[in-house]
């Protein structure tokens, strides 16, 4: 259920919001209050909740959006100039690999369907081979095909023994994908369960604050 | 293909031409109603712009500052900022150039470049104040810009009055010969029109604008912020830092415009009682040019030619300045309202309906 601290949690982990107490560790490294870029370079990928507001620069081409998190790396920038050939090739590679349906690689991202926009974001974030992938509402508003594709990608990350933090309001999605489910209610963790030991009723009770109220799944390892 | 190549493809050129013709027609009707012969009037306009080497040179002189102020406004727009303070940055640029040009005495190969750099820097810093206030304190840039315009006006007047005054006149002393950027070799060819090095530099600025914004890493960041600050933040770009940078670069263009007026055109700086207006023209030029450097290049040529040519028009036909202004306005109107012209041409089946990809 929205509004119990999921958005804030993600923003805190990714450096978009100040952490006032507590520590965030990534493989033993303290990344608390790092800048968004430091955290992202440390191996955190983030599929934002709002793909139009944060995930994509809608008026950029698909190609330009594919390097949104890596345009500054030597592979794409030399002497301060963008290496357009390398960037184009990178985009072509990702579009083929993740089956992003776009008329051309220079098409405005705004013109793509929601599913293809999301695939483009996932392509960009997964390709960076993160230690931790944060997926906030990755399938909201998408068609069945895209949802299936995205679930597959999340599971692949898990199978590569990378961390995946999935935040979703779809109970089915959580139950099907997560290895561990953590429920937040009014900003507090109210419970941690395993999908094979729980059911919708129990989760529902936790989410409503009967010791619990929100759903969020976390798969580690 | 980049976006602007597409924007300037065949359709757009046709639309631009039709717009200009429609504007001329409308202006002609106004002239007829006023009892003046539009043919003679337009002939005079054309002759005033291209008629003699002197007039052609002076037209270029008119185009140069608004090309630069247009770039200044357009650059800020691309990062999502409205720089309405080009006026003030222009004045600060003039002042910076005057101070260096008048008070120092150096060999020409240092003096002129130094004056240009200092002028650009003055404009740049003046604009950076706006960026800094917006970035650190969230103050709306429009308000700060407008207020700083007046501060710049009276500050520069004061500097001239106290430091650089030509005795007995409302203007500064002339800048040293070594700081002048007039192109002496071409003065003969253009019949003493005030041709200066600022003209090629303005064109270089157009190229710089394009290359910087679309080919460099920093330009990528600025465009991302302009389109979507939230996504830029997500991508780890510093929005406040880039705001200051944008304003500084925008102010640099504005400062250069002022600098060239002092070092290239007048050779002195007047004490003025109101804002010179180049900055506001720059807003119109930038909008007309769709905030695209090549668009600004073309629209500043249109603006400058009309502005300079209109003098010839009222002289030849005796039409009062007001009527000439209406003609001027109707041409700009049709060029700016391209949507109308496009819709008209589509209806007449001259250009195909745009396919939705």
Boltz contact constraints between the chains, C-beta under 6 A:
constraints:
  - contact:
      token1: [A, 36]
      token2: [B, 236]
      max_distance: 6.0
  - contact:
      token1: [A, 37]
      token2: [B, 236]
      max_distance: 6.0
  - contact:
      token1: [A, 40]
      token2: [B, 236]
      max_distance: 6.0
  - contact:
      token1: [A, 53]
      token2: [B, 230]
      max_distance: 6.0
  - contact:
      token1: [A, 54]
      token2: [B, 230]
      max_distance: 6.0
  - contact:
      token1: [A, 54]
      token2: [B, 231]
      max_distance: 6.0
  - contact:
      token1: [A, 54]
      token2: [B, 234]
      max_distance: 6.0
  - contact:
      token1: [A, 57]
      token2: [B, 224]
      max_distance: 6.0
  - contact:
      token1: [A, 57]
      token2: [B, 227]
      max_distance: 6.0
  - contact:
      token1: [A, 57]
      token2: [B, 228]
      max_distance: 6.0
  - contact:
      token1: [A, 57]
      token2: [B, 231]
      max_distance: 6.0
  - contact:
      token1: [A, 59]
      token2: [B, 227]
      max_distance: 6.0
  - contact:
      token1: [A, 68]
      token2: [B, 235]
      max_distance: 6.0
  - contact:
      token1: [A, 69]
      token2: [B, 235]
      max_distance: 6.0
  - contact:
      token1: [A, 71]
      token2: [B, 220]
      max_distance: 6.0
  - contact:
      token1: [A, 72]
      token2: [B, 217]
      max_distance: 6.0
  - contact:
      token1: [A, 77]
      token2: [B, 217]
      max_distance: 6.0
  - contact:
      token1: [A, 80]
      token2: [B, 216]
      max_distance: 6.0
  - contact:
      token1: [A, 80]
      token2: [B, 217]
      max_distance: 6.0
  - contact:
      token1: [A, 81]
      token2: [B, 215]
      max_distance: 6.0
  - contact:
      token1: [A, 81]
      token2: [B, 216]
      max_distance: 6.0
  - contact:
      token1: [A, 82]
      token2: [B, 215]
      max_distance: 6.0
  - contact:
      token1: [A, 103]
      token2: [B, 357]
      max_distance: 6.0
